[in-house]
């Protein structure tokens, strides 16, 4: 949909809605309305936040005891290592070459892999699974998509250079088709995947994006070349190179703009990506775009995922991590619904959105205002729950970061409570129609 007429103020709003701080600020507006009982679709029950914190602490202590420093940050690395380690052996394979790559090239290769893997990580549905020949194990959902994308990378699926399969570049991505993607991901009539066409289209669009931004991705259109841009934006602090997180966010938000569907929300004719109008905010909007709420979930997930290999391989440090938010997706959000922090108002969702009269689970598109409310509440509630967890454990934000809470507690907790409540599907309490480009 098109919102507003292009002008200086609208252009400033467009730029603002692409920033990290805008996510938390706009979501807080929705949360403020929830505290006043003014949401259109959800009731907010803050007294249930304690139940979420307690549930999360049980999971953290079960998996890590009191060794909180051992909790890894939220990121794609764990999914790529599902079942067996894959990243460390891959690096060891590179190190064993007659002419091994230096650390910068290793980091570039991992960014290639992690970026394309995250973009393939949108929900695959409840029916799809992937069998990994190397480990003999079968994986579904994020782990299945992670292992599949790792094997595709290892086999050169994304590379346009036959002499170097372990890379992602514009030439290789331009050759991707839904048929090739389906074959590589073992999709069939007996093993269907939600959003297959959208996933393949996203990769082809990524090819165009990489070629369109040589300042970020180099002449060859390679994601890993963003390392050179980030280095140019960094400062040396003693023996440490410090990189502003805003520089990485700028690369991903600006450099990847062409990959998103063009039928999303626009402001002044500019496509905004994962930004949606919130009906609850409309009565209080005083300027164009005031009712829009940015989420940039896949960009946030990509950011979390790229920080880790850059810090581990190159030893760089990112400044501004406090601006990162929790991810507004169905595992984190599902935890809040399943444990009662959020509940749909009676009859708020019309019968047309319930696939089965016997099912209490509605199926909604990402653009539905109920989903926008749910996601906005999720962002702020993740901050609040993280604070409660830290308070009960006697930890500071530095001792237990939001990225660690997401990894060890809320995302995992959302999956576990879903499996306990809906053992047949393990799906969320609100089903979202996925086209492979949002979740």
C-alpha positions as a Markdown table, in Angstrom:
| # | Residue | x | y | z |
|---|---|---|---|---|
| 1 | Unk | 0.0 | 0.0 | 0.0 |
| 2 | Unk | 1.1 | 3.5 | -0.6 |
| 3 | Unk | 1.2 | 6.0 | 2.2 |
| 4 | Unk | 1.7 | 9.7 | 1.9 |
| 5 | Unk | 3.2 | 12.1 | -0.7 |
| 6 | Unk | 6.9 | 12.3 | -1.0 |
| 7 | Unk | 8.5 | 15.3 | 0.7 |
| 8 | Unk | 11.4 | 16.2 | 3.0 |
| 9 | Unk | 9.5 | 15.2 | 6.2 |
| 10 | Unk | 8.3 | 11.9 | 4.6 |
| 11 | Unk | 11.9 | 11.2 | 3.4 |
| 12 | Unk | 13.1 | 11.7 | 7.0 |
| 13 | Unk | 10.5 | 9.3 | 8.2 |
| 14 | Unk | 11.5 | 6.7 | 5.7 |
| 15 | Unk | 15.1 | 6.9 | 6.8 |
| 16 | Unk | 14.1 | 6.8 | 10.5 |
| 17 | Unk | 11.9 | 3.7 | 10.0 |
| 18 | Unk | 15.0 | 1.9 | 8.6 |
| 19 | Unk | 17.0 | 2.5 | 11.8 |
| 20 | Unk | 17.4 | 0.1 | 14.7 |
| 21 | Unk | 16.2 | 2.5 | 17.4 |
| 22 | Unk | 12.9 | 3.0 | 15.5 |
| 23 | Unk | 11.9 | -0.6 | 16.1 |
| 24 | Unk | 11.9 | -0.3 | 19.9 |
| 25 | Unk | 10.4 | 3.2 | 19.8 |
| 26 | Unk | 7.4 | 2.4 | 17.6 |
| 27 | Unk | 6.8 | -0.9 | 19.4 |
| 28 | Unk | 6.8 | 0.9 | 22.7 |
| 29 | Unk | 4.0 | 3.1 | 21.4 |
| 30 | Unk | 1.9 | -0.1 | 20.8 |
| 31 | Unk | 2.9 | -1.4 | 24.3 |
| 32 | Unk | 1.8 | 1.8 | 25.9 |
| 33 | Unk | -1.7 | 1.4 | 24.3 |
| 34 | Unk | -1.8 | -2.2 | 25.6 |
| 35 | Unk | -1.3 | -1.0 | 29.1 |
| 36 | Unk | -4.3 | 1.2 | 28.7 |
| 37 | Unk | -6.4 | -1.6 | 27.2 |
| 38 | Unk | -6.5 | 0.1 | 23.8 |
| 39 | Unk | -5.3 | -2.6 | 21.4 |
| 40 | Unk | -7.8 | -3.8 | 18.8 |
| 41 | Unk | -7.0 | -7.5 | 19.0 |
| 42 | Unk | -5.1 | -8.4 | 22.2 |
| 43 | Unk | -5.5 | -8.2 | 25.9 |
| 44 | Unk | -2.3 | -7.6 | 27.9 |
| 45 | Unk | -1.8 | -9.5 | 31.2 |
| 46 | Unk | 1.4 | -8.1 | 32.8 |
| 47 | Unk | 0.9 | -10.3 | 35.9 |
| 48 | Unk | 1.7 | -13.3 | 33.7 |
| 49 | Unk | 5.2 | -12.0 | 32.9 |
| 50 | Unk | 6.5 | -13.7 | 36.0 |
| 51 | Unk | 5.3 | -17.1 | 34.7 |
| 52 | Unk | 7.3 | -16.5 | 31.5 |
| 53 | Unk | 10.5 | -15.5 | 33.4 |
| 54 | Unk | 10.1 | -18.6 | 35.7 |
| 55 | Unk | 9.7 | -20.9 | 32.7 |
| 56 | Unk | 12.7 | -19.4 | 31.0 |
| 57 | Unk | 14.9 | -19.6 | 34.0 |
| 58 | Unk | 14.0 | -23.3 | 34.3 |
| 59 | Unk | 15.2 | -23.9 | 30.8 |
| 60 | Unk | 18.4 | -21.8 | 31.3 |
| 61 | Unk | 19.3 | -23.7 | 34.5 |
| 62 | Unk | 18.4 | -27.1 | 32.9 |
| 63 | Unk | 20.8 | -26.5 | 30.0 |
| 64 | Unk | 23.5 | -24.3 | 31.5 |
| 65 | Unk | 23.3 | -24.6 | 35.2 |
| 66 | Unk | 24.9 | -21.5 | 36.7 |
| 67 | Unk | 27.4 | -21.2 | 33.9 |
| 68 | Unk | 25.7 | -18.2 | 32.3 |
| 69 | Unk | 28.9 | -17.1 | 30.5 |
| 70 | Unk | 28.7 | -20.4 | 28.5 |
| 71 | Unk | 25.4 | -19.3 | 26.9 |
| 72 | Unk | 26.1 | -18.4 | 23.2 |
| 73 | Unk | 24.5 | -15.5 | 21.5 |
| 74 | Unk | 21.4 | -15.9 | 19.4 |
| 75 | Unk | 22.5 | -16.6 | 15.9 |
| 76 | Unk | 22.5 | -19.0 | 12.9 |
| 77 | Unk | 25.7 | -20.8 | 14.0 |
| 78 | Unk | 23.8 | -23.2 | 16.3 |
| 79 | Unk | 21.4 | -24.2 | 13.5 |
| 80 | Unk | 24.2 | -24.8 | 11.1 |
| 81 | Unk | 25.8 | -27.1 | 13.7 |
| 82 | Unk | 22.6 | -29.0 | 14.4 |
| 83 | Unk | 23.3 | -32.6 | 15.3 |
| 84 | Unk | 27.0 | -32.4 | 14.6 |
| 85 | Unk | 29.6 | -29.6 | 14.4 |
| 86 | Unk | 29.9 | -28.3 | 10.8 |
| 87 | Unk | 31.5 | -24.8 | 11.0 |
| 88 | Unk | 34.6 | -25.8 | 12.9 |
| 89 | Unk | 35.4 | -28.7 | 10.6 |
| 90 | Unk | 34.8 | -26.5 | 7.5 |
| 91 | Unk | 37.3 | -23.9 | 8.9 |
| 92 | Unk | 39.8 | -26.8 | 9.6 |
| 93 | Unk | 39.3 | -28.0 | 6.0 |
| 94 | Unk | 40.3 | -24.5 | 4.8 |
| 95 | Unk | 43.3 | -24.4 | 7.1 |
| 96 | Unk | 44.5 | -27.7 | 5.7 |
| 97 | Unk | 44.7 | -26.4 | 2.1 |
| 98 | Unk | 48.1 | -25.8 | 0.5 |
| 99 | Unk | 47.3 | -22.1 | 0.3 |
| 100 | Unk | 44.9 | -21.6 | 3.2 |
| 101 | Unk | 42.8 | -18.4 | 3.3 |
| 102 | Unk | 43.7 | -15.7 | 5.8 |
| 103 | Unk | 41.3 | -14.8 | 8.6 |
| 104 | Unk | 39.7 | -12.0 | 6.6 |
| 105 | Unk | 38.9 | -14.5 | 3.8 |
| 106 | Unk | 37.6 | -17.0 | 6.3 |
| 107 | Unk | 35.3 | -14.4 | 7.7 |
| 108 | Unk | 34.1 | -13.4 | 4.3 |
| 109 | Unk | 33.2 | -17.1 | 3.5 |
| 110 | Unk | 31.3 | -17.4 | 6.8 |
| 111 | Unk | 29.4 | -14.2 | 6.1 |
| 112 | Unk | 28.6 | -15.6 | 2.6 |
| 113 | Unk | 27.2 | -18.8 | 4.3 |
| 114 | Unk | 25.5 | -17.2 | 7.2 |
| 115 | Unk | 23.7 | -14.5 | 5.2 |
| 116 | Unk | 22.2 | -16.8 | 2.6 |
| 117 | Unk | 21.3 | -19.3 | 5.3 |
| 118 | Unk | 19.4 | -16.7 | 7.3 |
| 119 | Unk | 17.5 | -15.5 | 4.2 |
| 120 | Unk | 16.5 | -19.1 | 3.7 |
| 121 | Unk | 15.3 | -19.4 | 7.3 |
| 122 | Unk | 11.7 | -18.2 | 6.9 |
| 123 | Unk | 9.2 | -20.7 | 8.2 |
| 124 | Unk | 9.1 | -23.9 | 6.2 |
| 125 | Unk | 5.8 | -25.2 | 7.7 |
| 126 | Unk | 5.0 | -28.2 | 9.8 |
| 127 | Unk | 5.4 | -30.9 | 7.2 |
| 128 | Unk | 8.8 | -30.3 | 5.7 |
| 129 | Unk | 12.0 | -32.1 | 6.9 |
| 130 | Unk | 15.5 | -32.5 | 5.6 |
| 131 | Unk | 17.7 | -35.7 | 5.9 |
| 132 | Unk | 21.4 | -35.0 | 6.3 |
| 133 | Unk | 23.4 | -37.7 | 4.6 |
| 134 | Unk | 26.6 | -36.9 | 6.5 |
| 135 | Unk | 25.1 | -37.3 | 10.0 |
| 136 | Unk | 22.2 | -39.6 | 9.1 |
| 137 | Unk | 19.9 | -37.4 | 11.0 |
| 138 | Unk | 16.6 | -35.7 | 9.9 |
| 139 | Unk | 15.9 | -32.1 | 10.8 |
| 140 | Unk | 12.9 | -29.8 | 10.4 |
| 141 | Unk | 12.2 | -26.1 | 10.8 |
| 142 | Unk | 15.2 | -23.8 | 11.4 |
| 143 | Unk | 17.7 | -26.6 | 12.0 |
| 144 | Unk | 16.6 | -28.4 | 8.8 |
| 145 | Unk | 16.9 | -25.2 | 6.8 |
| 146 | Unk | 20.2 | -24.5 | 8.4 |
| 147 | Unk | 21.7 | -27.9 | 7.6 |
| 148 | Unk | 20.2 | -27.8 | 4.1 |
| 149 | Unk | 21.8 | -24.4 | 3.4 |
| 150 | Unk | 25.1 | -25.5 | 4.8 |
| 151 | Unk | 25.2 | -28.5 | 2.4 |
| 152 | Unk | 24.1 | -26.3 | -0.5 |
| 153 | Unk | 27.0 | -23.9 | 0.3 |
| 154 | Unk | 29.5 | -26.8 | 0.6 |
| 155 | Unk | 28.4 | -28.1 | -2.8 |
| 156 | Unk | 28.8 | -24.7 | -4.5 |
| 157 | Unk | 25.0 | -24.1 | -5.0 |
| 158 | Unk | 25.4 | -20.4 | -4.4 |
| 159 | Unk | 28.8 | -19.8 | -6.2 |
| 160 | Unk | 29.3 | -18.6 | -9.7 |
| 161 | Unk | 33.0 | -19.6 | -9.5 |
| 162 | Unk | 33.6 | -23.3 | -10.2 |
| 163 | Unk | 37.1 | -23.1 | -8.8 |
| 164 | Unk | 35.7 | -21.8 | -5.4 |
| 165 | Unk | 32.5 | -23.5 | -4.4 |
| 166 | Unk | 32.6 | -22.1 | -0.8 |
| 167 | Unk | 31.3 | -18.7 | -1.6 |
| 168 | Unk | 28.1 | -16.8 | -2.4 |
| 169 | Unk | 28.1 | -14.3 | -5.3 |
| 170 | Unk | 25.7 | -12.6 | -7.6 |
| 171 | Unk | 26.5 | -14.8 | -10.5 |
| 172 | Unk | 25.7 | -18.0 | -8.7 |
| 173 | Unk | 22.5 | -16.6 | -7.1 |
| 174 | Unk | 21.2 | -15.5 | -10.5 |
| 175 | Unk | 21.1 | -19.2 | -11.6 |
| 176 | Unk | 18.8 | -20.2 | -8.7 |
| 177 | Unk | 15.4 | -21.5 | -9.7 |
| 178 | Unk | 12.5 | -22.9 | -7.6 |
| 179 | Unk | 13.2 | -26.3 | -9.2 |
| 180 | Unk | 16.9 | -26.3 | -8.2 |
| 181 | Unk | 16.0 | -25.1 | -4.7 |
| 182 | Unk | 13.4 | -27.8 | -4.3 |
| 183 | Unk | 15.8 | -30.5 | -5.3 |
| 184 | Unk | 18.5 | -29.2 | -3.0 |
| 185 | Unk | 16.1 | -28.9 | -0.1 |
| 186 | Unk | 14.5 | -32.3 | -0.8 |
| 187 | Unk | 11.1 | -30.8 | -1.4 |
| 188 | Unk | 8.5 | -33.1 | -2.9 |
| 189 | Unk | 4.7 | -33.7 | -2.8 |
| 190 | Unk | 5.4 | -36.0 | 0.2 |
| 191 | Unk | 7.7 | -33.4 | 1.8 |
| 192 | Unk | 6.2 | -30.0 | 1.0 |
| 193 | Unk | 7.8 | -26.7 | 2.0 |
| 194 | Unk | 5.9 | -23.5 | 2.7 |
| 195 | Unk | 7.1 | -20.5 | 0.7 |
| 196 | Unk | 9.4 | -22.4 | -1.7 |
| 197 | Unk | 8.8 | -19.9 | -4.5 |
| 198 | Unk | 9.3 | -16.9 | -2.2 |
| 199 | Unk | 12.6 | -18.4 | -1.0 |
| 200 | Unk | 14.0 | -18.9 | -4.5 |
| 201 | Unk | 12.8 | -15.5 | -5.5 |
| 202 | Unk | 14.6 | -14.0 | -2.5 |
| 203 | Unk | 17.9 | -15.5 | -3.6 |
| 204 | Unk | 17.5 | -14.2 | -7.2 |
| 205 | Unk | 16.6 | -10.8 | -5.8 |
| 206 | Unk | 19.7 | -11.0 | -3.6 |
| 207 | Unk | 21.8 | -11.4 | -6.8 |
| 208 | Unk | 20.4 | -8.1 | -8.0 |
| 209 | Unk | 21.0 | -6.4 | -4.7 |
| 210 | Unk | 24.6 | -7.6 | -4.5 |
| 211 | Unk | 25.3 | -6.2 | -8.0 |
| 212 | Unk | 23.6 | -2.9 | -7.2 |
| 213 | Unk | 25.7 | -2.0 | -4.2 |
| 214 | Unk | 29.4 | -2.5 | -5.1 |
| 215 | Unk | 30.4 | -0.1 | -2.2 |
| 216 | Unk | 29.2 | -2.8 | 0.2 |
| 217 | Unk | 29.6 | -6.0 | -1.8 |
| 218 | Unk | 32.4 | -5.3 | -4.2 |
| 219 | Unk | 32.5 | -5.7 | -8.0 |
| 220 | Unk | 31.8 | -9.4 | -7.8 |
| 221 | Unk | 28.7 | -9.0 | -5.7 |
| 222 | Unk | 29.7 | -11.1 | -2.7 |
| 223 | Unk | 28.1 | -10.7 | 0.8 |
| 224 | Unk | 31.4 | -11.3 | 2.5 |
| 225 | Unk | 32.9 | -8.2 | 0.9 |
| 226 | Unk | 31.0 | -6.2 | 3.4 |
| 227 | Unk | 34.0 | -6.9 | 5.6 |
| 228 | Unk | 36.0 | -4.3 | 3.6 |
| 229 | Unk | 33.3 | -1.7 | 4.1 |
| 230 | Unk | 33.0 | -2.4 | 7.8 |
| 231 | Unk | 36.7 | -2.1 | 8.2 |
| 232 | Unk | 36.6 | 1.3 | 6.5 |
| 233 | Unk | 34.0 | 2.4 | 9.0 |
| 234 | Unk | 35.9 | 1.1 | 12.0 |
| 235 | Unk | 38.5 | 2.5 | 14.4 |
| 236 | Unk | 41.5 | 0.8 | 16.0 |
| 237 | Unk | 41.4 | 0.9 | 19.8 |
| 238 | Unk | 44.7 | -0.4 | 20.9 |
| 239 | Unk | 44.8 | -4.0 | 19.6 |
| 240 | Unk | 41.0 | -4.1 | 19.0 |
| 241 | Unk | 39.1 | -2.9 | 15.9 |
| 242 | Unk | 35.8 | -1.4 | 16.9 |
| 243 | Unk | 32.9 | -1.3 | 14.4 |
| 244 | Unk | 29.8 | 0.7 | 14.9 |
| 245 | Unk | 26.8 | -1.6 | 14.7 |
| 246 | Unk | 25.0 | 1.1 | 12.8 |
| 247 | Unk | 27.4 | 0.4 | 9.9 |
| 248 | Unk | 26.5 | -3.3 | 9.7 |
| 249 | Unk | 22.8 | -2.4 | 10.0 |
| 250 | Unk | 23.2 | 0.2 | 7.2 |
| 251 | Unk | 24.8 | -2.4 | 4.9 |
| 252 | Unk | 21.9 | -4.9 | 5.5 |
| 253 | Unk | 19.0 | -2.4 | 5.4 |
| 254 | Unk | 20.2 | -0.3 | 2.5 |
| 255 | Unk | 22.2 | -2.9 | 0.6 |
| 256 | Unk | 19.5 | -5.6 | 0.7 |
| 257 | Unk | 16.5 | -3.3 | -0.1 |
| 258 | Unk | 16.0 | -4.9 | -3.6 |
| 259 | Unk | 15.3 | -8.4 | -2.2 |
| 260 | Unk | 12.0 | -7.5 | -0.5 |
| 261 | Unk | 8.7 | -7.9 | -2.2 |
| 262 | Unk | 7.5 | -4.7 | -3.8 |
| 263 | Unk | 3.9 | -5.1 | -2.7 |
| 264 | Unk | 4.7 | -4.3 | 0.9 |
| 265 | Unk | 4.0 | -1.0 | 2.7 |
| 266 | Unk | 5.5 | 2.1 | 1.0 |
| 267 | Unk | 5.9 | 5.6 | 2.2 |
| 268 | Unk | 6.4 | 8.3 | -0.4 |
| 269 | Unk | 6.8 | 5.6 | -3.0 |
| 270 | Unk | 9.6 | 4.0 | -1.2 |
| 271 | Unk | 9.2 | 0.2 | -0.2 |
| 272 | Unk | 9.9 | -0.2 | 3.5 |
| 273 | Unk | 10.2 | -4.0 | 3.8 |
| 274 | Unk | 9.1 | -5.5 | 7.1 |
| 275 | Unk | 7.2 | -2.4 | 8.2 |
| 276 | Unk | 3.4 | -2.5 | 8.7 |
| 277 | Unk | 0.6 | -0.1 | 9.6 |
| 278 | Unk | -0.9 | -0.7 | 13.1 |
| 279 | Unk | -4.6 | 0.0 | 13.3 |
| 280 | Unk | -4.3 | 0.7 | 17.1 |
| 281 | Unk | -1.9 | 3.6 | 16.4 |
| 282 | Unk | -4.0 | 5.2 | 13.6 |
| 283 | Unk | -6.2 | 7.3 | 15.9 |
| 284 | Unk | -3.1 | 8.9 | 17.5 |
| 285 | Unk | -1.2 | 9.5 | 14.3 |
| 286 | Unk | -0.4 | 13.2 | 13.8 |
| 287 | Unk | 2.0 | 12.9 | 10.8 |
| 288 | Unk | 2.4 | 10.7 | 7.8 |
| 289 | Unk | 3.8 | 7.3 | 8.8 |
| 290 | Unk | 3.1 | 7.7 | 12.5 |
| 291 | Unk | 1.0 | 4.5 | 12.4 |
| 292 | Unk | 3.8 | 2.4 | 10.8 |
| 293 | Unk | 5.7 | -0.1 | 13.0 |
| 294 | Unk | 9.1 | -1.4 | 11.7 |
| 295 | Unk | 10.2 | -4.9 | 12.6 |
| 296 | Unk | 13.0 | -5.8 | 10.1 |
| 297 | Unk | 13.0 | -9.3 | 11.6 |
| 298 | Unk | 15.1 | -11.0 | 9.0 |
| 299 | Unk | 17.6 | -8.1 | 9.0 |
| 300 | Unk | 17.8 | -8.4 | 12.8 |
| 301 | Unk | 18.3 | -12.1 | 12.6 |
| 302 | Unk | 21.0 | -11.6 | 10.0 |
| 303 | Unk | 22.7 | -9.0 | 12.1 |
| 304 | Unk | 22.8 | -11.2 | 15.2 |
| 305 | Unk | 24.1 | -14.1 | 13.0 |
| 306 | Unk | 26.9 | -12.1 | 11.3 |
| 307 | Unk | 28.2 | -10.4 | 14.4 |
| 308 | Unk | 29.3 | -13.8 | 15.9 |
| 309 | Unk | 31.7 | -15.0 | 13.1 |
| 310 | Unk | 33.1 | -11.5 | 12.7 |
| 311 | Unk | 33.9 | -11.3 | 16.4 |
| 312 | Unk | 35.2 | -14.9 | 16.6 |
| 313 | Unk | 37.3 | -15.0 | 13.4 |
| 314 | Unk | 38.6 | -11.4 | 13.3 |
| 315 | Unk | 38.4 | -10.4 | 16.9 |
| 316 | Unk | 36.5 | -7.2 | 16.1 |
| 317 | Unk | 34.1 | -5.7 | 18.5 |
| 318 | Unk | 30.8 | -4.0 | 17.7 |
| 319 | Unk | 29.6 | -0.8 | 19.5 |
| 320 | Unk | 25.9 | -0.1 | 19.9 |
| 321 | Unk | 24.7 | -3.6 | 20.5 |
| 322 | Unk | 22.2 | -2.2 | 23.1 |
| 323 | Unk | 20.1 | -1.0 | 20.1 |
| 324 | Unk | 19.4 | -4.6 | 19.0 |
| 325 | Unk | 15.9 | -5.9 | 19.9 |
| 326 | Unk | 14.4 | -9.2 | 20.5 |
| 327 | Unk | 13.1 | -10.8 | 17.3 |
| 328 | Unk | 9.4 | -10.4 | 16.6 |
| 329 | Unk | 8.6 | -13.9 | 15.3 |
| 330 | Unk | 6.3 | -16.7 | 16.2 |
| 331 | Unk | 8.5 | -18.6 | 18.7 |
| 332 | Unk | 9.2 | -15.6 | 21.0 |
| 333 | Unk | 5.6 | -14.3 | 20.4 |
| 334 | Unk | 4.1 | -17.7 | 20.9 |
| 335 | Unk | 5.7 | -18.0 | 24.3 |
| 336 | Unk | 3.8 | -14.9 | 25.4 |
| 337 | Unk | 0.5 | -16.2 | 24.1 |
| 338 | Unk | 0.9 | -19.8 | 25.4 |
| 339 | Unk | 1.8 | -18.5 | 28.9 |
| 340 | Unk | -0.9 | -16.0 | 29.1 |
| 341 | Unk | 0.8 | -12.6 | 28.8 |
| 342 | Unk | -1.2 | -11.9 | 25.6 |
| 343 | Unk | -4.6 | -13.2 | 24.7 |
| 344 | Unk | -6.8 | -12.6 | 21.7 |
| 345 | Unk | -9.9 | -10.6 | 22.5 |
| 346 | Unk | -13.1 | -12.7 | 22.1 |
| 347 | Unk | -14.4 | -12.7 | 18.6 |
| 348 | Unk | -11.6 | -10.3 | 17.5 |
| 349 | Unk | -10.6 | -12.6 | 14.7 |
| 350 | Unk | -13.4 | -13.4 | 12.3 |
| 351 | Unk | -14.3 | -17.1 | 11.5 |
| 352 | Unk | -12.9 | -16.8 | 8.0 |
| 353 | Unk | -9.4 | -16.9 | 9.5 |
| 354 | Unk | -9.9 | -20.2 | 11.3 |
| 355 | Unk | -9.1 | -23.1 | 8.8 |
| 356 | Unk | -11.1 | -25.5 | 10.9 |
| 357 | Unk | -14.2 | -24.8 | 13.0 |
| 358 | Unk | -12.8 | -27.2 | 15.6 |
| 359 | Unk | -9.4 | -25.5 | 15.8 |
| 360 | Unk | -8.7 | -22.6 | 18.2 |
| 361 | Unk | -5.8 | -21.5 | 16.0 |
| 362 | Unk | -6.3 | -18.7 | 13.5 |
| 363 | Unk | -4.2 | -18.5 | 10.3 |
| 364 | Unk | -3.4 | -14.9 | 9.5 |
| 365 | Unk | -1.2 | -13.1 | 6.9 |
| 366 | Unk | 1.7 | -11.0 | 8.2 |
| 367 | Unk | -0.1 | -7.8 | 7.2 |
| 368 | Unk | -3.1 | -8.5 | 9.4 |
| 369 | Unk | -3.3 | -5.9 | 12.2 |
| 370 | Unk | -3.5 | -8.6 | 14.8 |
| 371 | Unk | -0.1 | -9.9 | 13.7 |
| 372 | Unk | 1.3 | -6.4 | 13.8 |
| 373 | Unk | 0.1 | -5.9 | 17.4 |
| 374 | Unk | 1.5 | -9.3 | 18.4 |
| 375 | Unk | 4.9 | -8.6 | 17.0 |
| 376 | Unk | 5.1 | -5.1 | 18.5 |
| 377 | Unk | 4.2 | -6.5 | 21.9 |
| 378 | Unk | 6.7 | -9.2 | 21.5 |
| 379 | Unk | 9.6 | -6.8 | 21.0 |
| 380 | Unk | 8.9 | -4.9 | 24.2 |
| 381 | Unk | 7.9 | -7.9 | 26.3 |
| 382 | Unk | 11.3 | -9.6 | 25.4 |
| 383 | Unk | 13.0 | -6.6 | 27.0 |
| 384 | Unk | 10.8 | -6.8 | 30.1 |
| 385 | Unk | 11.2 | -10.6 | 30.5 |
| 386 | Unk | 14.9 | -10.4 | 30.0 |
| 387 | Unk | 15.0 | -7.8 | 32.8 |
| 388 | Unk | 13.0 | -10.0 | 35.1 |
| 389 | Unk | 15.3 | -13.0 | 34.4 |
| 390 | Unk | 18.4 | -11.0 | 35.2 |
| 391 | Unk | 16.8 | -9.6 | 38.3 |
| 392 | Unk | 15.9 | -13.1 | 39.6 |
| 393 | Unk | 19.4 | -14.4 | 38.7 |
| 394 | Unk | 21.3 | -11.4 | 40.1 |
| 395 | Unk | 22.9 | -10.7 | 36.7 |
| 396 | Unk | 23.6 | -7.5 | 34.8 |
| 397 | Unk | 22.9 | -6.8 | 31.1 |
| 398 | Unk | 26.6 | -7.4 | 30.5 |
| 399 | Unk | 26.5 | -10.8 | 32.3 |
| 400 | Unk | 23.4 | -12.0 | 30.5 |
| 401 | Unk | 22.8 | -10.1 | 27.2 |
| 402 | Unk | 19.5 | -10.0 | 25.3 |
| 403 | Unk | 21.1 | -12.1 | 22.6 |
| 404 | Unk | 21.8 | -14.8 | 25.2 |
| 405 | Unk | 18.3 | -14.6 | 26.6 |
| 406 | Unk | 16.9 | -15.1 | 23.1 |
| 407 | Unk | 19.2 | -18.1 | 22.5 |
| 408 | Unk | 18.9 | -19.9 | 25.8 |
| 409 | Unk | 15.3 | -19.1 | 26.9 |
| 410 | Unk | 12.6 | -17.3 | 24.9 |
| 411 | Unk | 13.1 | -18.7 | 21.5 |
| 412 | Unk | 13.8 | -22.2 | 22.8 |
| 413 | Unk | 11.0 | -21.8 | 25.4 |
| 414 | Unk | 8.5 | -20.8 | 22.7 |
| 415 | Unk | 9.3 | -23.9 | 20.8 |
| 416 | Unk | 9.1 | -26.2 | 23.8 |
| 417 | Unk | 5.8 | -24.8 | 25.1 |
| 418 | Unk | 4.4 | -25.1 | 21.6 |
| 419 | Unk | 5.4 | -28.8 | 21.5 |
| 420 | Unk | 3.9 | -29.4 | 24.9 |
| 421 | Unk | 0.6 | -27.7 | 24.1 |
| 422 | Unk | 0.3 | -28.9 | 20.5 |
| 423 | Unk | 2.3 | -32.1 | 20.2 |
| 424 | Unk | 1.1 | -33.1 | 16.8 |
| 425 | Unk | 2.3 | -30.0 | 15.0 |
| 426 | Unk | 4.5 | -28.1 | 17.5 |
| 427 | Unk | 3.3 | -25.0 | 15.7 |
| 428 | Unk | 2.6 | -21.6 | 17.3 |
| 429 | Unk | -0.7 | -20.6 | 18.9 |
| 430 | Unk | -1.4 | -18.2 | 16.0 |
| 431 | Unk | -0.5 | -19.5 | 12.6 |
| 432 | Unk | 1.1 | -17.1 | 10.1 |
| 433 | Unk | 0.8 | -17.4 | 6.4 |
| 434 | Unk | 4.4 | -17.5 | 5.2 |
| 435 | Unk | 5.7 | -16.5 | 1.8 |
| 436 | Unk | 9.3 | -17.2 | 2.8 |
| 437 | Unk | 10.2 | -13.5 | 3.1 |
| 438 | Unk | 9.1 | -12.4 | 6.6 |
| 439 | Unk | 9.6 | -15.2 | 9.2 |
